[in-house]
Amino acid sequence: MNWEIFLTNVPDTVWSAKDVSSVYGIRWRIEIIFKAWKQHFNLTGFTNASEHQVKLLIYSRLLFITLFQVSIFRPWALNVKQKTGQDLSLLKAAKFVAQNFWLILHALASPKG
């Protein structure tokens, strides 16, 4: 039937149904990003560490996530979209990179030849 049902407390004088639909799409993408961070980049798991160590771990992981989004996922997703017309799953890409991190890092660090 191609229905979309949204429950919101925002009055229709503030947002139209189209606005609510657009905002929901953005919100959903944000949820997927956070899910990828928590599931595949170990943003929530820390062992016994000092406050400074935890801050360092959080900052380094956030830096890696930013680099992943900008340098790996975005170009990869654009390439897949251009070649296949399909969208690349952020969750699947994050899982692949997390599982193969050291292999990818080694391949990137190896001299070309």
Secondary structure, 3 states (H helix, E strand, C coil): CCCCCCCCCCCCCCCCHHHHHHHHHHHHHHHHHHHHHHHHCCCCCCCCCCHHHHHHHHHHHHHHHHHHHHHHHHHHHHHHHHHHCCCCCHHHHHHHHHHCHHHHHHHHHCCCC
